[in-house]
């Protein structure tokens, strides 16, 4: 289904706000996580949407987990390590399973 300009802007704004985006690539029937840091939006061939299962707690879990591993986020002025969205999902799943405490 073709998105309107306003819908495309909403998806790209969500990306700019740090929300995960899913892409339905041309010829595919499965939505997958977009992992690009600087995406090339190809609306003619692909479809994009804000990830449906986005959990607002994801960033809190990430921050909490790395704070436990490395000490508080502000120690020595070092920021928390950056992790890709799939990496973040792995941290969340491991936390839910009790593998990271």
KOLRO-166368 format. One record per atom (N, C-alpha, C): residue in three letters; chain; atom name; x, y, z. Coordinates in steps of 0.2 Angstrom, whole numbers. Layout:
BEGIN
<aa=ala, ch=A, at=CA, px=X, py=Y, pz=Z>
...
end
This chain:
BEGIN
<aa=unk, ch=A, at=N, px=4, py=-6, pz=0>
<aa=unk, ch=A, at=CA, px=0, py=0, pz=0>
<aa=unk, ch=A, at=C, px=4, py=6, pz=0>
<aa=unk, ch=A, at=N, px=3, py=11, pz=-4>
<aa=unk, ch=A, at=CA, px=7, py=17, pz=-5>
<aa=unk, ch=A, at=C, px=5, py=21, pz=1>
<aa=unk, ch=A, at=N, px=11, py=24, pz=4>
<aa=unk, ch=A, at=CA, px=10, py=29, pz=10>
<aa=unk, ch=A, at=C, px=9, py=36, pz=7>
<aa=unk, ch=A, at=N, px=6, py=40, pz=11>
<aa=unk, ch=A, at=CA, px=5, py=47, pz=9>
<aa=unk, ch=A, at=C, px=12, py=50, pz=11>
<aa=unk, ch=A, at=N, px=13, py=56, pz=9>
<aa=unk, ch=A, at=CA, px=19, py=60, pz=11>
<aa=unk, ch=A, at=C, px=19, py=61, pz=18>
<aa=unk, ch=A, at=N, px=13, py=63, pz=21>
<aa=unk, ch=A, at=CA, px=13, py=63, pz=29>
<aa=unk, ch=A, at=C, px=15, py=57, pz=32>
<aa=unk, ch=A, at=N, px=13, py=51, pz=30>
<aa=unk, ch=A, at=CA, px=14, py=45, pz=33>
<aa=unk, ch=A, at=C, px=22, py=43, pz=32>
<aa=unk, ch=A, at=N, px=25, py=45, pz=27>
<aa=unk, ch=A, at=CA, px=32, py=44, pz=26>
<aa=unk, ch=A, at=C, px=36, py=48, pz=31>
<aa=unk, ch=A, at=N, px=34, py=55, pz=31>
<aa=unk, ch=A, at=CA, px=37, py=59, pz=36>
<aa=unk, ch=A, at=C, px=36, py=57, pz=43>
<aa=unk, ch=A, at=N, px=31, py=54, pz=45>
<aa=unk, ch=A, at=CA, px=30, py=51, pz=52>
<aa=unk, ch=A, at=C, px=35, py=46, pz=53>
<aa=unk, ch=A, at=N, px=36, py=41, pz=48>
<aa=unk, ch=A, at=CA, px=40, py=36, pz=49>
<aa=unk, ch=A, at=C, px=47, py=38, pz=50>
<aa=unk, ch=A, at=N, px=49, py=43, pz=45>
<aa=unk, ch=A, at=CA, px=56, py=46, pz=46>
<aa=unk, ch=A, at=C, px=57, py=50, pz=52>
<aa=unk, ch=A, at=N, px=52, py=53, pz=54>
<aa=unk, ch=A, at=CA, px=53, py=57, pz=61>
<aa=unk, ch=A, at=C, px=54, py=52, pz=66>
<aa=unk, ch=A, at=N, px=50, py=46, pz=66>
<aa=unk, ch=A, at=CA, px=51, py=41, pz=72>
<aa=unk, ch=A, at=C, px=58, py=39, pz=72>
<aa=unk, ch=A, at=N, px=61, py=37, pz=66>
<aa=unk, ch=A, at=CA, px=68, py=35, pz=65>
<aa=unk, ch=A, at=C, px=72, py=40, pz=68>
<aa=unk, ch=A, at=N, px=71, py=47, pz=67>
<aa=unk, ch=A, at=CA, px=75, py=52, pz=69>
<aa=unk, ch=A, at=C, px=75, py=53, pz=77>
<aa=unk, ch=A, at=N, px=69, py=51, pz=80>
<aa=unk, ch=A, at=CA, px=68, py=51, pz=87>
<aa=unk, ch=A, at=C, px=71, py=45, pz=90>
<aa=unk, ch=A, at=N, px=73, py=40, pz=86>
<aa=unk, ch=A, at=CA, px=77, py=34, pz=89>
<aa=unk, ch=A, at=C, px=72, py=28, pz=90>
<aa=unk, ch=A, at=N, px=66, py=28, pz=87>
<aa=unk, ch=A, at=CA, px=62, py=22, pz=87>
<aa=unk, ch=A, at=C, px=64, py=17, pz=82>
<aa=unk, ch=A, at=N, px=64, py=11, pz=83>
<aa=unk, ch=A, at=CA, px=66, py=6, pz=78>
<aa=unk, ch=A, at=C, px=61, py=6, pz=72>
<aa=unk, ch=A, at=N, px=63, py=5, pz=66>
<aa=unk, ch=A, at=CA, px=59, py=5, pz=60>
<aa=unk, ch=A, at=C, px=60, py=-2, pz=57>
<aa=unk, ch=A, at=N, px=54, py=-5, pz=54>
<aa=unk, ch=A, at=CA, px=54, py=-11, pz=51>
<aa=unk, ch=A, at=C, px=54, py=-9, pz=43>
<aa=unk, ch=A, at=N, px=56, py=-14, pz=39>
<aa=unk, ch=A, at=CA, px=56, py=-13, pz=32>
<aa=unk, ch=A, at=C, px=53, py=-19, pz=29>
<aa=unk, ch=A, at=N, px=49, py=-18, pz=24>
<aa=unk, ch=A, at=CA, px=46, py=-24, pz=20>
<aa=unk, ch=A, at=C, px=50, py=-23, pz=13>
<aa=unk, ch=A, at=N, px=55, py=-27, pz=11>
<aa=unk, ch=A, at=CA, px=59, py=-26, pz=5>
<aa=unk, ch=A, at=C, px=55, py=-28, pz=-1>
<aa=unk, ch=A, at=N, px=56, py=-25, pz=-6>
<aa=unk, ch=A, at=CA, px=53, py=-27, pz=-13>
<aa=unk, ch=A, at=C, px=53, py=-35, pz=-14>
<aa=unk, ch=A, at=N, px=47, py=-38, pz=-15>
<aa=unk, ch=A, at=CA, px=47, py=-45, pz=-16>
<aa=unk, ch=A, at=C, px=47, py=-49, pz=-10>
<aa=unk, ch=A, at=N, px=48, py=-46, pz=-4>
<aa=unk, ch=A, at=CA, px=47, py=-50, pz=2>
<aa=unk, ch=A, at=C, px=40, py=-50, pz=5>
<aa=unk, ch=A, at=N, px=39, py=-55, pz=9>
<aa=unk, ch=A, at=CA, px=32, py=-55, pz=13>
<aa=unk, ch=A, at=C, px=33, py=-54, pz=20>
<aa=unk, ch=A, at=N, px=40, py=-53, pz=22>
<aa=unk, ch=A, at=CA, px=41, py=-53, pz=29>
<aa=unk, ch=A, at=C, px=44, py=-46, pz=31>
<aa=unk, ch=A, at=N, px=42, py=-43, pz=36>
<aa=unk, ch=A, at=CA, px=45, py=-37, pz=39>
<aa=unk, ch=A, at=C, px=51, py=-38, pz=43>
<aa=unk, ch=A, at=N, px=56, py=-34, pz=42>
<aa=unk, ch=A, at=CA, px=62, py=-35, pz=46>
<aa=unk, ch=A, at=C, px=65, py=-29, pz=49>
<aa=unk, ch=A, at=N, px=69, py=-29, pz=54>
<aa=unk, ch=A, at=CA, px=71, py=-23, pz=57>
<aa=unk, ch=A, at=C, px=76, py=-20, pz=52>
<aa=unk, ch=A, at=N, px=76, py=-13, pz=52>
<aa=unk, ch=A, at=CA, px=80, py=-9, pz=48>
<aa=unk, ch=A, at=C, px=86, py=-8, pz=52>
<aa=unk, ch=A, at=N, px=92, py=-9, pz=50>
<aa=unk, ch=A, at=CA, px=98, py=-8, pz=54>
<aa=unk, ch=A, at=C, px=102, py=-3, pz=52>
<aa=unk, ch=A, at=N, px=100, py=1, pz=47>
<aa=unk, ch=A, at=CA, px=105, py=6, pz=44>
<aa=unk, ch=A, at=C, px=105, py=12, pz=49>
<aa=unk, ch=A, at=N, px=111, py=15, pz=50>
<aa=unk, ch=A, at=CA, px=112, py=21, pz=54>
<aa=unk, ch=A, at=C, px=110, py=27, pz=50>
<aa=unk, ch=A, at=N, px=112, py=27, pz=44>
<aa=unk, ch=A, at=CA, px=109, py=32, pz=39>
<aa=unk, ch=A, at=C, px=106, py=29, pz=34>
<aa=unk, ch=A, at=N, px=99, py=28, pz=34>
<aa=unk, ch=A, at=CA, px=96, py=24, pz=29>
<aa=unk, ch=A, at=C, px=95, py=28, pz=22>
<aa=unk, ch=A, at=N, px=95, py=24, pz=17>
<aa=unk, ch=A, at=CA, px=93, py=27, pz=11>
<aa=unk, ch=A, at=C, px=86, py=25, pz=9>
<aa=unk, ch=A, at=N, px=81, py=29, pz=10>
<aa=unk, ch=A, at=CA, px=74, py=28, pz=10>
<aa=unk, ch=A, at=C, px=72, py=27, pz=3>
<aa=unk, ch=A, at=N, px=70, py=21, pz=1>
<aa=unk, ch=A, at=CA, px=68, py=19, pz=-6>
<aa=unk, ch=A, at=C, px=60, py=17, pz=-6>
<aa=unk, ch=A, at=N, px=56, py=22, pz=-6>
<aa=unk, ch=A, at=CA, px=49, py=21, pz=-5>
<aa=unk, ch=A, at=C, px=46, py=18, pz=-11>
<aa=unk, ch=A, at=N, px=49, py=19, pz=-17>
<aa=unk, ch=A, at=CA, px=46, py=16, pz=-23>
<aa=unk, ch=A, at=C, px=46, py=8, pz=-23>
<aa=unk, ch=A, at=N, px=52, py=5, pz=-20>
<aa=unk, ch=A, at=CA, px=53, py=-2, pz=-19>
<aa=unk, ch=A, at=C, px=51, py=-5, pz=-13>
<aa=unk, ch=A, at=N, px=52, py=-1, pz=-7>
<aa=unk, ch=A, at=CA, px=51, py=-4, pz=-1>
<aa=unk, ch=A, at=C, px=46, py=0, pz=3>
<aa=unk, ch=A, at=N, px=43, py=-4, pz=9>
<aa=unk, ch=A, at=CA, px=38, py=0, pz=13>
<aa=unk, ch=A, at=C, px=42, py=0, pz=20>
<aa=unk, ch=A, at=N, px=40, py=5, pz=24>
<aa=unk, ch=A, at=CA, px=43, py=6, pz=30>
<aa=unk, ch=A, at=C, px=38, py=7, pz=35>
<aa=unk, ch=A, at=N, px=39, py=5, pz=42>
<aa=unk, ch=A, at=CA, px=34, py=7, pz=47>
<aa=unk, ch=A, at=C, px=38, py=7, pz=54>
<aa=unk, ch=A, at=N, px=35, py=10, pz=59>
<aa=unk, ch=A, at=CA, px=38, py=10, pz=65>
<aa=unk, ch=A, at=C, px=37, py=3, pz=68>
<aa=unk, ch=A, at=N, px=42, py=0, pz=71>
<aa=unk, ch=A, at=CA, px=41, py=-7, pz=73>
<aa=unk, ch=A, at=C, px=35, py=-8, pz=78>
<aa=unk, ch=A, at=N, px=31, py=-13, pz=76>
<aa=unk, ch=A, at=CA, px=25, py=-14, pz=80>
<aa=unk, ch=A, at=C, px=26, py=-16, pz=87>
<aa=unk, ch=A, at=N, px=31, py=-20, pz=88>
<aa=unk, ch=A, at=CA, px=32, py=-22, pz=95>
<aa=unk, ch=A, at=C, px=37, py=-18, pz=99>
<aa=unk, ch=A, at=N, px=38, py=-12, pz=97>
<aa=unk, ch=A, at=CA, px=43, py=-8, pz=101>
<aa=unk, ch=A, at=C, px=41, py=-7, pz=108>
<aa=unk, ch=A, at=N, px=45, py=-8, pz=112>
<aa=unk, ch=A, at=CA, px=44, py=-8, pz=120>
<aa=unk, ch=A, at=C, px=47, py=-2, pz=122>
<aa=unk, ch=A, at=N, px=44, py=3, pz=125>
<aa=unk, ch=A, at=CA, px=46, py=9, pz=128>
<aa=unk, ch=A, at=C, px=51, py=8, pz=133>
<aa=unk, ch=A, at=N, px=51, py=2, pz=136>
<aa=unk, ch=A, at=CA, px=55, py=0, pz=142>
<aa=unk, ch=A, at=C, px=62, py=-2, pz=139>
<aa=unk, ch=A, at=N, px=63, py=-3, pz=133>
<aa=unk, ch=A, at=CA, px=69, py=-6, pz=130>
<aa=unk, ch=A, at=C, px=75, py=-2, pz=132>
<aa=unk, ch=A, at=N, px=75, py=4, pz=131>
<aa=unk, ch=A, at=CA, px=80, py=9, pz=133>
<aa=unk, ch=A, at=C, px=82, py=9, pz=140>
<aa=unk, ch=A, at=N, px=77, py=8, pz=144>
<aa=unk, ch=A, at=CA, px=78, py=8, pz=152>
<aa=unk, ch=A, at=C, px=82, py=1, pz=153>
<aa=unk, ch=A, at=N, px=79, py=-4, pz=150>
<aa=unk, ch=A, at=CA, px=83, py=-11, pz=152>
<aa=unk, ch=A, at=C, px=90, py=-11, pz=149>
<aa=unk, ch=A, at=N, px=91, py=-8, pz=144>
<aa=unk, ch=A, at=CA, px=98, py=-7, pz=141>
<aa=unk, ch=A, at=C, px=102, py=-3, pz=146>
<aa=unk, ch=A, at=N, px=100, py=3, pz=148>
<aa=unk, ch=A, at=CA, px=103, py=7, pz=152>
<aa=unk, ch=A, at=C, px=105, py=4, pz=159>
<aa=unk, ch=A, at=N, px=100, py=0, pz=162>
<aa=unk, ch=A, at=CA, px=100, py=-3, pz=168>
<aa=unk, ch=A, at=C, px=105, py=-9, pz=168>
<aa=unk, ch=A, at=N, px=105, py=-13, pz=162>
<aa=unk, ch=A, at=CA, px=110, py=-18, pz=161>
<aa=unk, ch=A, at=C, px=117, py=-16, pz=161>
<aa=unk, ch=A, at=N, px=118, py=-11, pz=157>
<aa=unk, ch=A, at=CA, px=125, py=-9, pz=156>
<aa=unk, ch=A, at=C, px=127, py=-5, pz=162>
<aa=unk, ch=A, at=N, px=123, py=-2, pz=166>
<aa=unk, ch=A, at=CA, px=125, py=2, pz=172>
<aa=unk, ch=A, at=C, px=127, py=-4, pz=177>
<aa=unk, ch=A, at=N, px=124, py=-9, pz=177>
<aa=unk, ch=A, at=CA, px=126, py=-15, pz=182>
<aa=unk, ch=A, at=C, px=133, py=-18, pz=180>
<aa=unk, ch=A, at=N, px=134, py=-18, pz=173>
<aa=unk, ch=A, at=CA, px=140, py=-21, pz=171>
<aa=unk, ch=A, at=C, px=146, py=-16, pz=171>
<aa=unk, ch=A, at=N, px=145, py=-10, pz=170>
<aa=unk, ch=A, at=CA, px=150, py=-5, pz=170>
<aa=unk, ch=A, at=C, px=150, py=0, pz=175>
<aa=unk, ch=A, at=N, px=145, py=0, pz=179>
<aa=unk, ch=A, at=CA, px=145, py=5, pz=184>
<aa=unk, ch=A, at=C, px=140, py=11, pz=181>
<aa=unk, ch=A, at=N, px=138, py=16, pz=185>
<aa=unk, ch=A, at=CA, px=133, py=21, pz=183>
<aa=unk, ch=A, at=C, px=135, py=24, pz=176>
<aa=unk, ch=A, at=N, px=131, py=26, pz=172>
<aa=unk, ch=A, at=CA, px=132, py=29, pz=166>
<aa=unk, ch=A, at=C, px=136, py=35, pz=166>
<aa=unk, ch=A, at=N, px=136, py=38, pz=171>
<aa=unk, ch=A, at=CA, px=140, py=44, pz=172>
<aa=unk, ch=A, at=C, px=147, py=44, pz=174>
<aa=unk, ch=A, at=N, px=149, py=38, pz=176>
<aa=unk, ch=A, at=CA, px=156, py=37, pz=179>
<aa=unk, ch=A, at=C, px=161, py=39, pz=174>
<aa=unk, ch=A, at=N, px=166, py=43, pz=176>
<aa=unk, ch=A, at=CA, px=172, py=46, pz=172>
<aa=unk, ch=A, at=C, px=169, py=49, pz=166>
<aa=unk, ch=A, at=N, px=163, py=51, pz=165>
<aa=unk, ch=A, at=CA, px=161, py=54, pz=159>
<aa=unk, ch=A, at=C, px=160, py=50, pz=153>
<aa=unk, ch=A, at=N, px=161, py=44, pz=154>
<aa=unk, ch=A, at=CA, px=160, py=39, pz=148>
<aa=unk, ch=A, at=C, px=153, py=38, pz=147>
<aa=unk, ch=A, at=N, px=151, py=38, pz=140>
<aa=unk, ch=A, at=CA, px=144, py=36, pz=139>
<aa=unk, ch=A, at=C, px=143, py=29, pz=139>
<aa=unk, ch=A, at=N, px=137, py=26, pz=139>
<aa=unk, ch=A, at=CA, px=136, py=19, pz=138>
<aa=unk, ch=A, at=C, px=138, py=17, pz=131>
<aa=unk, ch=A, at=N, px=140, py=11, pz=130>
<aa=unk, ch=A, at=CA, px=142, py=8, pz=124>
<aa=unk, ch=A, at=C, px=135, py=8, pz=119>
<aa=unk, ch=A, at=N, px=137, py=10, pz=113>
<aa=unk, ch=A, at=CA, px=131, py=9, pz=108>
<aa=unk, ch=A, at=C, px=130, py=2, pz=106>
<aa=unk, ch=A, at=N, px=124, py=0, pz=105>
<aa=unk, ch=A, at=CA, px=122, py=-6, pz=103>
<aa=unk, ch=A, at=C, px=117, py=-6, pz=97>
<aa=unk, ch=A, at=N, px=118, py=-10, pz=92>
<aa=unk, ch=A, at=CA, px=113, py=-10, pz=87>
<aa=unk, ch=A, at=C, px=106, py=-12, pz=89>
<aa=unk, ch=A, at=N, px=101, py=-11, pz=86>
<aa=unk, ch=A, at=CA, px=94, py=-13, pz=88>
<aa=unk, ch=A, at=C, px=94, py=-21, pz=89>
<aa=unk, ch=A, at=N, px=97, py=-25, pz=84>
<aa=unk, ch=A, at=CA, px=97, py=-32, pz=86>
<aa=unk, ch=A, at=C, px=100, py=-34, pz=92>
<aa=unk, ch=A, at=N, px=106, py=-30, pz=93>
<aa=unk, ch=A, at=CA, px=110, py=-31, pz=100>
<aa=unk, ch=A, at=C, px=106, py=-29, pz=106>
<aa=unk, ch=A, at=N, px=102, py=-24, pz=105>
<aa=unk, ch=A, at=CA, px=98, py=-21, pz=111>
<aa=unk, ch=A, at=C, px=92, py=-26, pz=112>
<aa=unk, ch=A, at=N, px=89, py=-29, pz=107>
<aa=unk, ch=A, at=CA, px=84, py=-34, pz=108>
<aa=unk, ch=A, at=C, px=87, py=-41, pz=111>
<aa=unk, ch=A, at=N, px=93, py=-42, pz=110>
<aa=unk, ch=A, at=CA, px=97, py=-48, pz=113>
<aa=unk, ch=A, at=C, px=98, py=-47, pz=120>
<aa=unk, ch=A, at=N, px=100, py=-40, pz=122>
<aa=unk, ch=A, at=CA, px=100, py=-39, pz=129>
<aa=unk, ch=A, at=C, px=94, py=-39, pz=133>
<aa=unk, ch=A, at=N, px=88, py=-37, pz=129>
<aa=unk, ch=A, at=CA, px=82, py=-37, pz=132>
<aa=unk, ch=A, at=C, px=80, py=-44, pz=134>
<aa=unk, ch=A, at=N, px=80, py=-48, pz=129>
<aa=unk, ch=A, at=CA, px=78, py=-55, pz=129>
<aa=unk, ch=A, at=C, px=82, py=-59, pz=135>
<aa=unk, ch=A, at=N, px=89, py=-57, pz=135>
<aa=unk, ch=A, at=CA, px=93, py=-61, pz=140>
<aa=unk, ch=A, at=C, px=91, py=-58, pz=147>
<aa=unk, ch=A, at=N, px=89, py=-52, pz=148>
<aa=unk, ch=A, at=CA, px=87, py=-49, pz=154>
<aa=unk, ch=A, at=C, px=80, py=-52, pz=156>
<aa=unk, ch=A, at=N, px=76, py=-53, pz=151>
<aa=unk, ch=A, at=CA, px=69, py=-56, pz=153>
<aa=unk, ch=A, at=C, px=70, py=-63, pz=155>
<aa=unk, ch=A, at=N, px=75, py=-67, pz=152>
<aa=unk, ch=A, at=CA, px=76, py=-74, pz=154>
<aa=unk, ch=A, at=C, px=80, py=-75, pz=160>
<aa=unk, ch=A, at=N, px=83, py=-69, pz=163>
<aa=unk, ch=A, at=CA, px=87, py=-69, pz=169>
<aa=unk, ch=A, at=C, px=94, py=-71, pz=168>
<aa=unk, ch=A, at=N, px=96, py=-71, pz=162>
<aa=unk, ch=A, at=CA, px=103, py=-72, pz=160>
<aa=unk, ch=A, at=C, px=108, py=-66, pz=162>
<aa=unk, ch=A, at=N, px=105, py=-60, pz=162>
<aa=unk, ch=A, at=CA, px=109, py=-54, pz=164>
<aa=unk, ch=A, at=C, px=105, py=-52, pz=171>
<aa=unk, ch=A, at=N, px=109, py=-51, pz=176>
<aa=unk, ch=A, at=CA, px=106, py=-48, pz=182>
<aa=unk, ch=A, at=C, px=110, py=-43, pz=185>
end
